[in-house]
């Protein structure tokens, strides 16, 4: 993504300070774009292939039975990786809860659809119109969200619309208008299948801008967030950078998290060291997810703030103790 000619000039779009900061932060001239060795992607693929092969088929691997092998491929998402590195017990607990749409989950889907429509829409559509069009499109779809939206009551639909409009409005006030030459894409699908598809890695960053030119990096991967900064936000984007590299051969130039409610941005340039750390974290996660899901290995429990939302909290002594300590007003030493 290159900064457009005349950005901030009287002939270009009039940007507020936050939009200008985002543009300055994400944009780059041709000389600022790094060049990567074309062998990097091959070495990352080889590491994953060899590591997954050793895990699945090696003499020191999981030792899967024929019945357990029928549970392959093992699907691994950014959420699964985040959860297994946070608390293995929570990963196991979440697998027992069937997926169900709710306002919070549907809101994100609608916001991303509205942003997608806004990118392609002629003129300057208002957020409310984009949200209404997104809801209409998703309601008419054959996906499960369509049935869920169709059955919503008026109050729930109004609450959902209001929350979505708030976020789409925040996006329009934080991001500069996205020009077609920046190649903006929402929720681009990424996928890798090491060891002949025994494991499937997948992800969809909220927004991508730019493209690589040969071995010269140019793409920016962006996640949109609300609320507090979390460590796993950085890990999520590094996972996306890994998938982009495996799929395209050239890494992205930059990964960034944009917090819509605060108008702040956190980013880091993609380097070989970043990708090496990402592939090792991913393989560590694959190994533990495979052990938990395929051979039912004991889960390691780790208490944290996330315990409040864990479906296993009621029966988890570790989680209950952590929450009790967290809620104890005397937990800090006054000295």
DRENFI-997138 format. One record per residue (C-alpha): x, y, z; residue number from 1; residue in three letters. Coordinates in nm, 2 decimals, always signed. Layout:
BEGIN
+--------+--------+--------+------+------+
:      u :      v :      w : resi : resn :
+--------+--------+--------+------+------+
:      X :      Y :      Z :  NUM :  ala :
...
+--------+--------+--------+------+------+
This chain:
BEGIN
+--------+--------+--------+------+------+
:      u :      v :      w : resi : resn :
+--------+--------+--------+------+------+
:  +0.00 :  +0.00 :  +0.00 :    1 :  unk :
:  +0.15 :  +0.33 :  -0.11 :    2 :  unk :
:  +0.04 :  +0.66 :  +0.03 :    3 :  unk :
:  -0.18 :  +0.82 :  -0.24 :    4 :  unk :
:  -0.05 :  +1.13 :  -0.42 :    5 :  unk :
:  -0.16 :  +1.45 :  -0.27 :    6 :  unk :
:  -0.28 :  +1.29 :  +0.06 :    7 :  unk :
:  -0.37 :  +1.57 :  +0.30 :    8 :  unk :
:  -0.37 :  +1.83 :  +0.02 :    9 :  unk :
:  -0.66 :  +2.06 :  -0.07 :   10 :  unk :
:  -0.74 :  +1.85 :  -0.38 :   11 :  unk :
:  -0.75 :  +1.52 :  -0.19 :   12 :  unk :
:  -1.00 :  +1.39 :  +0.07 :   13 :  unk :
:  -1.01 :  +1.60 :  +0.39 :   14 :  unk :
:  -0.89 :  +1.37 :  +0.66 :   15 :  unk :
:  -0.92 :  +1.41 :  +1.04 :   16 :  unk :
:  -0.61 :  +1.37 :  +1.25 :   17 :  unk :
:  -0.67 :  +1.00 :  +1.33 :   18 :  unk :
:  -0.73 :  +0.91 :  +0.96 :   19 :  unk :
:  -0.41 :  +1.09 :  +0.87 :   20 :  unk :
:  -0.22 :  +0.90 :  +1.14 :   21 :  unk :
:  -0.35 :  +0.57 :  +1.01 :   22 :  unk :
:  -0.26 :  +0.66 :  +0.65 :   23 :  unk :
:  +0.09 :  +0.77 :  +0.76 :   24 :  unk :
:  +0.13 :  +0.45 :  +0.97 :   25 :  unk :
:  +0.01 :  +0.20 :  +0.71 :   26 :  unk :
:  +0.14 :  +0.36 :  +0.39 :   27 :  unk :
:  +0.49 :  +0.31 :  +0.25 :   28 :  unk :
:  +0.69 :  +0.43 :  -0.05 :   29 :  unk :
:  +0.85 :  +0.18 :  -0.28 :   30 :  unk :
:  +1.19 :  +0.23 :  -0.12 :   31 :  unk :
:  +1.05 :  +0.14 :  +0.22 :   32 :  unk :
:  +0.94 :  -0.20 :  +0.12 :   33 :  unk :
:  +1.16 :  -0.50 :  +0.23 :   34 :  unk :
:  +1.27 :  -0.77 :  +0.00 :   35 :  unk :
:  +1.26 :  -1.13 :  +0.12 :   36 :  unk :
:  +1.46 :  -1.43 :  +0.02 :   37 :  unk :
:  +1.24 :  -1.66 :  -0.20 :   38 :  unk :
:  +1.37 :  -1.96 :  +0.00 :   39 :  unk :
:  +1.21 :  -1.83 :  +0.32 :   40 :  unk :
:  +0.86 :  -1.96 :  +0.24 :   41 :  unk :
:  +1.00 :  -2.29 :  +0.13 :   42 :  unk :
:  +1.19 :  -2.34 :  +0.46 :   43 :  unk :
:  +0.88 :  -2.25 :  +0.66 :   44 :  unk :
:  +0.67 :  -2.50 :  +0.47 :   45 :  unk :
:  +0.94 :  -2.77 :  +0.51 :   46 :  unk :
:  +0.96 :  -2.70 :  +0.89 :   47 :  unk :
:  +0.58 :  -2.75 :  +0.92 :   48 :  unk :
:  +0.57 :  -3.05 :  +0.69 :   49 :  unk :
:  +0.85 :  -3.23 :  +0.87 :   50 :  unk :
:  +0.72 :  -3.14 :  +1.22 :   51 :  unk :
:  +0.37 :  -3.25 :  +1.15 :   52 :  unk :
:  +0.49 :  -3.57 :  +0.98 :   53 :  unk :
:  +0.70 :  -3.65 :  +1.29 :   54 :  unk :
:  +0.40 :  -3.58 :  +1.52 :   55 :  unk :
:  +0.15 :  -3.78 :  +1.32 :   56 :  unk :
:  +0.36 :  -4.06 :  +1.17 :   57 :  unk :
:  +0.70 :  -4.05 :  +1.35 :   58 :  unk :
:  +0.81 :  -4.32 :  +1.60 :   59 :  unk :
:  +0.82 :  -4.06 :  +1.88 :   60 :  unk :
:  +0.49 :  -3.90 :  +1.77 :   61 :  unk :
:  +0.14 :  -3.94 :  +1.90 :   62 :  unk :
:  +0.11 :  -4.31 :  +1.81 :   63 :  unk :
:  -0.24 :  -4.27 :  +1.66 :   64 :  unk :
:  -0.47 :  -4.57 :  +1.62 :   65 :  unk :
:  -0.66 :  -4.62 :  +1.30 :   66 :  unk :
:  -0.97 :  -4.49 :  +1.48 :   67 :  unk :
:  -0.79 :  -4.17 :  +1.59 :   68 :  unk :
:  -0.65 :  -4.12 :  +1.23 :   69 :  unk :
:  -1.01 :  -4.10 :  +1.11 :   70 :  unk :
:  -1.04 :  -3.78 :  +1.31 :   71 :  unk :
:  -0.79 :  -3.62 :  +1.07 :   72 :  unk :
:  -0.75 :  -3.36 :  +0.93 :   73 :  unk :
:  -0.69 :  -3.15 :  +1.24 :   74 :  unk :
:  -0.83 :  -2.80 :  +1.19 :   75 :  unk :
:  -0.64 :  -2.53 :  +1.36 :   76 :  unk :
:  -0.75 :  -2.16 :  +1.37 :   77 :  unk :
:  -0.61 :  -1.85 :  +1.53 :   78 :  unk :
:  -0.87 :  -1.89 :  +1.81 :   79 :  unk :
:  -0.76 :  -2.25 :  +1.88 :   80 :  unk :
:  -0.40 :  -2.15 :  +1.89 :   81 :  unk :
:  -0.47 :  -1.86 :  +2.12 :   82 :  unk :
:  -0.68 :  -2.08 :  +2.35 :   83 :  unk :
:  -0.44 :  -2.37 :  +2.38 :   84 :  unk :
:  -0.16 :  -2.13 :  +2.46 :   85 :  unk :
:  -0.38 :  -1.96 :  +2.72 :   86 :  unk :
:  -0.55 :  -2.26 :  +2.89 :   87 :  unk :
:  -0.57 :  -2.61 :  +2.75 :   88 :  unk :
:  -0.87 :  -2.68 :  +2.97 :   89 :  unk :
:  -1.06 :  -2.40 :  +2.81 :   90 :  unk :
:  -0.99 :  -2.54 :  +2.46 :   91 :  unk :
:  -1.13 :  -2.88 :  +2.57 :   92 :  unk :
:  -1.43 :  -2.71 :  +2.74 :   93 :  unk :
:  -1.52 :  -2.50 :  +2.43 :   94 :  unk :
:  -1.51 :  -2.81 :  +2.21 :   95 :  unk :
:  -1.81 :  -2.95 :  +2.40 :   96 :  unk :
:  -2.02 :  -2.64 :  +2.35 :   97 :  unk :
:  -2.21 :  -2.64 :  +2.01 :   98 :  unk :
:  -2.18 :  -2.32 :  +1.81 :   99 :  unk :
:  -2.47 :  -2.08 :  +1.84 :  100 :  unk :
:  -2.52 :  -1.74 :  +1.70 :  101 :  unk :
:  -2.57 :  -1.45 :  +1.94 :  102 :  unk :
:  -2.58 :  -1.07 :  +1.90 :  103 :  unk :
:  -2.21 :  -1.03 :  +1.98 :  104 :  unk :
:  -2.09 :  -1.29 :  +1.72 :  105 :  unk :
:  -2.34 :  -1.17 :  +1.46 :  106 :  unk :
:  -2.24 :  -0.81 :  +1.51 :  107 :  unk :
:  -1.89 :  -0.88 :  +1.39 :  108 :  unk :
:  -2.01 :  -1.06 :  +1.08 :  109 :  unk :
:  -2.24 :  -0.78 :  +1.00 :  110 :  unk :
:  -1.98 :  -0.51 :  +1.05 :  111 :  unk :
:  -1.73 :  -0.69 :  +0.82 :  112 :  unk :
:  -2.00 :  -0.73 :  +0.56 :  113 :  unk :
:  -2.10 :  -0.36 :  +0.58 :  114 :  unk :
:  -1.73 :  -0.26 :  +0.55 :  115 :  unk :
:  -1.70 :  -0.49 :  +0.24 :  116 :  unk :
:  -2.00 :  -0.33 :  +0.08 :  117 :  unk :
:  -1.87 :  +0.02 :  +0.17 :  118 :  unk :
:  -1.54 :  -0.05 :  -0.01 :  119 :  unk :
:  -1.73 :  -0.14 :  -0.34 :  120 :  unk :
:  -2.01 :  +0.11 :  -0.30 :  121 :  unk :
:  -2.01 :  +0.42 :  -0.53 :  122 :  unk :
:  -2.04 :  +0.75 :  -0.36 :  123 :  unk :
:  -2.03 :  +0.81 :  +0.01 :  124 :  unk :
:  -2.28 :  +0.57 :  +0.17 :  125 :  unk :
:  -2.38 :  +0.63 :  +0.54 :  126 :  unk :
:  -2.30 :  +0.36 :  +0.79 :  127 :  unk :
:  -2.67 :  +0.30 :  +0.87 :  128 :  unk :
:  -2.74 :  +0.22 :  +0.51 :  129 :  unk :
:  -2.44 :  -0.01 :  +0.48 :  130 :  unk :
:  -2.55 :  -0.20 :  +0.80 :  131 :  unk :
:  -2.91 :  -0.24 :  +0.67 :  132 :  unk :
:  -2.78 :  -0.37 :  +0.34 :  133 :  unk :
:  -2.55 :  -0.61 :  +0.52 :  134 :  unk :
:  -2.83 :  -0.74 :  +0.74 :  135 :  unk :
:  -3.05 :  -0.79 :  +0.44 :  136 :  unk :
:  -2.78 :  -0.97 :  +0.24 :  137 :  unk :
:  -2.69 :  -1.20 :  +0.53 :  138 :  unk :
:  -3.06 :  -1.27 :  +0.60 :  139 :  unk :
:  -3.11 :  -1.38 :  +0.24 :  140 :  unk :
:  -2.80 :  -1.60 :  +0.24 :  141 :  unk :
:  -2.80 :  -1.98 :  +0.28 :  142 :  unk :
:  -2.56 :  -1.96 :  +0.57 :  143 :  unk :
:  -2.68 :  -2.04 :  +0.92 :  144 :  unk :
:  -2.67 :  -1.67 :  +1.02 :  145 :  unk :
:  -2.95 :  -1.61 :  +0.77 :  146 :  unk :
:  -3.19 :  -1.83 :  +0.96 :  147 :  unk :
:  -3.08 :  -1.67 :  +1.29 :  148 :  unk :
:  -3.14 :  -1.32 :  +1.16 :  149 :  unk :
:  -3.47 :  -1.41 :  +1.01 :  150 :  unk :
:  -3.59 :  -1.53 :  +1.35 :  151 :  unk :
:  -3.48 :  -1.22 :  +1.55 :  152 :  unk :
:  -3.74 :  -1.01 :  +1.73 :  153 :  unk :
:  -3.76 :  -0.64 :  +1.66 :  154 :  unk :
:  -3.59 :  -0.54 :  +1.99 :  155 :  unk :
:  -3.29 :  -0.77 :  +1.93 :  156 :  unk :
:  -3.27 :  -0.66 :  +1.56 :  157 :  unk :
:  -3.27 :  -0.29 :  +1.67 :  158 :  unk :
:  -2.99 :  -0.36 :  +1.93 :  159 :  unk :
:  -2.79 :  -0.55 :  +1.67 :  160 :  unk :
:  -2.83 :  -0.27 :  +1.42 :  161 :  unk :
:  -2.74 :  +0.00 :  +1.67 :  162 :  unk :
:  -2.42 :  -0.18 :  +1.78 :  163 :  unk :
:  -2.32 :  -0.25 :  +1.42 :  164 :  unk :
:  -2.38 :  +0.11 :  +1.31 :  165 :  unk :
:  -2.16 :  +0.23 :  +1.59 :  166 :  unk :
:  -1.87 :  +0.02 :  +1.48 :  167 :  unk :
:  -1.91 :  +0.09 :  +1.11 :  168 :  unk :
:  -1.92 :  +0.46 :  +1.19 :  169 :  unk :
:  -1.60 :  +0.43 :  +1.40 :  170 :  unk :
:  -1.43 :  +0.25 :  +1.11 :  171 :  unk :
:  -1.53 :  +0.54 :  +0.87 :  172 :  unk :
:  -1.39 :  +0.79 :  +1.12 :  173 :  unk :
:  -1.07 :  +0.61 :  +1.19 :  174 :  unk :
:  -0.97 :  +0.49 :  +0.84 :  175 :  unk :
:  -0.92 :  +0.72 :  +0.54 :  176 :  unk :
:  -1.14 :  +0.64 :  +0.23 :  177 :  unk :
:  -1.00 :  +0.31 :  +0.09 :  178 :  unk :
:  -0.89 :  +0.36 :  -0.27 :  179 :  unk :
:  -0.93 :  +0.08 :  -0.52 :  180 :  unk :
:  -0.56 :  +0.09 :  -0.61 :  181 :  unk :
:  -0.48 :  -0.01 :  -0.25 :  182 :  unk :
:  -0.65 :  -0.34 :  -0.33 :  183 :  unk :
:  -0.86 :  -0.35 :  -0.01 :  184 :  unk :
:  -1.01 :  -0.69 :  +0.08 :  185 :  unk :
:  -1.21 :  -0.79 :  +0.38 :  186 :  unk :
:  -1.18 :  -1.13 :  +0.55 :  187 :  unk :
:  -0.95 :  -1.28 :  +0.28 :  188 :  unk :
:  -0.93 :  -1.65 :  +0.33 :  189 :  unk :
:  -0.59 :  -1.80 :  +0.41 :  190 :  unk :
:  -0.51 :  -2.17 :  +0.43 :  191 :  unk :
:  -0.21 :  -2.40 :  +0.47 :  192 :  unk :
:  -0.22 :  -2.78 :  +0.47 :  193 :  unk :
:  +0.11 :  -2.93 :  +0.60 :  194 :  unk :
:  +0.19 :  -3.30 :  +0.57 :  195 :  unk :
:  -0.05 :  -3.37 :  +0.28 :  196 :  unk :
:  -0.34 :  -3.20 :  +0.46 :  197 :  unk :
:  -0.31 :  -3.39 :  +0.79 :  198 :  unk :
:  -0.34 :  -3.05 :  +0.95 :  199 :  unk :
:  -0.54 :  -2.76 :  +0.81 :  200 :  unk :
:  -0.44 :  -2.41 :  +0.92 :  201 :  unk :
:  -0.68 :  -2.13 :  +0.83 :  202 :  unk :
:  -0.75 :  -1.77 :  +0.91 :  203 :  unk :
:  -0.92 :  -1.45 :  +0.78 :  204 :  unk :
:  -0.77 :  -1.11 :  +0.87 :  205 :  unk :
:  -1.03 :  -0.84 :  +0.89 :  206 :  unk :
:  -0.87 :  -0.63 :  +0.62 :  207 :  unk :
:  -0.58 :  -0.65 :  +0.38 :  208 :  unk :
:  -0.43 :  -0.37 :  +0.18 :  209 :  unk :
:  -0.17 :  -0.37 :  -0.10 :  210 :  unk :
:  +0.01 :  -0.66 :  -0.27 :  211 :  unk :
:  +0.36 :  -0.80 :  -0.31 :  212 :  unk :
:  +0.56 :  -0.74 :  -0.62 :  213 :  unk :
:  +0.78 :  -1.04 :  -0.67 :  214 :  unk :
:  +0.99 :  -1.08 :  -0.36 :  215 :  unk :
:  +0.92 :  -0.73 :  -0.25 :  216 :  unk :
:  +0.67 :  -0.71 :  +0.03 :  217 :  unk :
:  +0.38 :  -0.48 :  +0.00 :  218 :  unk :
:  +0.07 :  -0.62 :  +0.17 :  219 :  unk :
:  -0.06 :  -0.50 :  +0.51 :  220 :  unk :
:  -0.27 :  -0.73 :  +0.73 :  221 :  unk :
:  -0.51 :  -0.56 :  +0.96 :  222 :  unk :
:  -0.74 :  -0.67 :  +1.24 :  223 :  unk :
:  -1.01 :  -0.44 :  +1.38 :  224 :  unk :
:  -1.07 :  -0.46 :  +1.76 :  225 :  unk :
:  -1.26 :  -0.28 :  +2.03 :  226 :  unk :
:  -1.17 :  -0.28 :  +2.40 :  227 :  unk :
:  -0.84 :  -0.33 :  +2.57 :  228 :  unk :
:  -0.51 :  -0.43 :  +2.41 :  229 :  unk :
:  -0.43 :  -0.80 :  +2.45 :  230 :  unk :
:  -0.11 :  -0.99 :  +2.39 :  231 :  unk :
:  -0.28 :  -1.25 :  +2.17 :  232 :  unk :
:  -0.38 :  -0.97 :  +1.92 :  233 :  unk :
:  -0.01 :  -0.96 :  +1.82 :  234 :  unk :
:  +0.01 :  -1.34 :  +1.81 :  235 :  unk :
:  -0.30 :  -1.36 :  +1.59 :  236 :  unk :
:  -0.15 :  -1.12 :  +1.33 :  237 :  unk :
:  +0.18 :  -1.31 :  +1.33 :  238 :  unk :
:  -0.01 :  -1.63 :  +1.25 :  239 :  unk :
:  -0.18 :  -1.45 :  +0.96 :  240 :  unk :
:  +0.16 :  -1.33 :  +0.84 :  241 :  unk :
:  +0.28 :  -1.69 :  +0.84 :  242 :  unk :
:  -0.03 :  -1.81 :  +0.65 :  243 :  unk :
:  +0.02 :  -1.53 :  +0.39 :  244 :  unk :
:  +0.38 :  -1.63 :  +0.35 :  245 :  unk :
:  +0.30 :  -2.00 :  +0.31 :  246 :  unk :
:  +0.03 :  -1.93 :  +0.06 :  247 :  unk :
:  +0.19 :  -1.65 :  -0.15 :  248 :  unk :
:  +0.56 :  -1.71 :  -0.11 :  249 :  unk :
:  +0.63 :  -1.34 :  -0.01 :  250 :  unk :
:  +0.55 :  -1.22 :  +0.34 :  251 :  unk :
:  +0.34 :  -0.92 :  +0.41 :  252 :  unk :
:  +0.52 :  -0.59 :  +0.48 :  253 :  unk :
:  +0.33 :  -0.50 :  +0.80 :  254 :  unk :
:  +0.07 :  -0.63 :  +1.05 :  255 :  unk :
:  -0.14 :  -0.40 :  +1.24 :  256 :  unk :
:  -0.42 :  -0.40 :  +1.50 :  257 :  unk :
:  -0.65 :  -0.09 :  +1.48 :  258 :  unk :
:  -0.87 :  -0.03 :  +1.79 :  259 :  unk :
:  -1.18 :  +0.14 :  +1.66 :  260 :  unk :
:  -1.32 :  +0.28 :  +1.99 :  261 :  unk :
:  -0.99 :  +0.45 :  +2.09 :  262 :  unk :
:  -0.86 :  +0.53 :  +1.74 :  263 :  unk :
:  -0.52 :  +0.38 :  +1.82 :  264 :  unk :
:  -0.30 :  +0.15 :  +1.61 :  265 :  unk :
:  -0.04 :  -0.10 :  +1.70 :  266 :  unk :
:  +0.18 :  -0.25 :  +1.43 :  267 :  unk :
:  +0.50 :  -0.43 :  +1.37 :  268 :  unk :
:  +0.70 :  -0.49 :  +1.05 :  269 :  unk :
:  +0.72 :  -0.85 :  +0.93 :  270 :  unk :
:  +1.07 :  -0.99 :  +0.95 :  271 :  unk :
:  +1.22 :  -1.34 :  +0.91 :  272 :  unk :
:  +1.26 :  -1.35 :  +1.29 :  273 :  unk :
:  +0.89 :  -1.28 :  +1.34 :  274 :  unk :
:  +0.79 :  -1.55 :  +1.10 :  275 :  unk :
:  +1.03 :  -1.80 :  +1.26 :  276 :  unk :
:  +0.87 :  -1.72 :  +1.60 :  277 :  unk :
:  +0.52 :  -1.76 :  +1.45 :  278 :  unk :
:  +0.59 :  -2.10 :  +1.29 :  279 :  unk :
:  +0.74 :  -2.23 :  +1.61 :  280 :  unk :
:  +0.44 :  -2.11 :  +1.82 :  281 :  unk :
:  +0.21 :  -2.25 :  +1.56 :  282 :  unk :
:  +0.38 :  -2.59 :  +1.57 :  283 :  unk :
:  +0.38 :  -2.60 :  +1.95 :  284 :  unk :
:  +0.01 :  -2.53 :  +1.94 :  285 :  unk :
:  -0.06 :  -2.80 :  +1.68 :  286 :  unk :
:  +0.12 :  -3.05 :  +1.89 :  287 :  unk :
:  -0.09 :  -2.97 :  +2.20 :  288 :  unk :
:  -0.42 :  -2.94 :  +2.01 :  289 :  unk :
:  -0.35 :  -3.28 :  +1.85 :  290 :  unk :
:  -0.27 :  -3.44 :  +2.18 :  291 :  unk :
:  -0.58 :  -3.30 :  +2.34 :  292 :  unk :
:  -0.82 :  -3.37 :  +2.06 :  293 :  unk :
:  -0.69 :  -3.69 :  +1.91 :  294 :  unk :
:  -0.55 :  -3.89 :  +2.21 :  295 :  unk :
:  -0.74 :  -3.71 :  +2.48 :  296 :  unk :
:  -0.42 :  -3.61 :  +2.68 :  297 :  unk :
:  -0.47 :  -3.44 :  +3.01 :  298 :  unk :
:  -0.52 :  -3.07 :  +2.98 :  299 :  unk :
:  -0.30 :  -2.82 :  +3.16 :  300 :  unk :
:  -0.51 :  -2.56 :  +3.35 :  301 :  unk :
:  -0.39 :  -2.20 :  +3.37 :  302 :  unk :
:  -0.59 :  -1.94 :  +3.56 :  303 :  unk :
:  -0.65 :  -1.60 :  +3.41 :  304 :  unk :
:  -0.90 :  -1.32 :  +3.35 :  305 :  unk :
:  -1.05 :  -1.53 :  +3.07 :  306 :  unk :
:  -1.17 :  -1.78 :  +3.33 :  307 :  unk :
:  -1.49 :  -1.56 :  +3.38 :  308 :  unk :
:  -1.61 :  -1.67 :  +3.03 :  309 :  unk :
:  -1.49 :  -2.03 :  +3.03 :  310 :  unk :
:  -1.77 :  -2.28 :  +3.00 :  311 :  unk :
:  -1.59 :  -2.51 :  +3.24 :  312 :  unk :
:  -1.56 :  -2.25 :  +3.52 :  313 :  unk :
:  -1.83 :  -2.41 :  +3.74 :  314 :  unk :
:  -1.64 :  -2.73 :  +3.77 :  315 :  unk :
:  -1.28 :  -2.59 :  +3.75 :  316 :  unk :
:  -1.11 :  -2.54 :  +4.08 :  317 :  unk :
:  -0.82 :  -2.36 :  +3.92 :  318 :  unk :
:  -1.05 :  -2.11 :  +3.75 :  319 :  unk :
:  -1.27 :  -2.06 :  +4.06 :  320 :  unk :
:  -0.96 :  -2.00 :  +4.27 :  321 :  unk :
:  -0.82 :  -1.74 :  +4.03 :  322 :  unk :
:  -1.15 :  -1.55 :  +4.01 :  323 :  unk :
:  -1.18 :  -1.56 :  +4.39 :  324 :  unk :
:  -0.83 :  -1.42 :  +4.43 :  325 :  unk :
:  -0.90 :  -1.16 :  +4.16 :  326 :  unk :
:  -1.22 :  -1.05 :  +4.34 :  327 :  unk :
:  -1.05 :  -1.04 :  +4.68 :  328 :  unk :
:  -1.01 :  -0.67 :  +4.78 :  329 :  unk :
:  -0.73 :  -0.77 :  +5.02 :  330 :  unk :
:  -0.52 :  -0.96 :  +4.76 :  331 :  unk :
:  -0.26 :  -0.68 :  +4.74 :  332 :  unk :
:  +0.00 :  -0.63 :  +5.02 :  333 :  unk :
:  -0.05 :  -0.27 :  +5.14 :  334 :  unk :
:  +0.33 :  -0.25 :  +5.21 :  335 :  unk :
+--------+--------+--------+------+------+
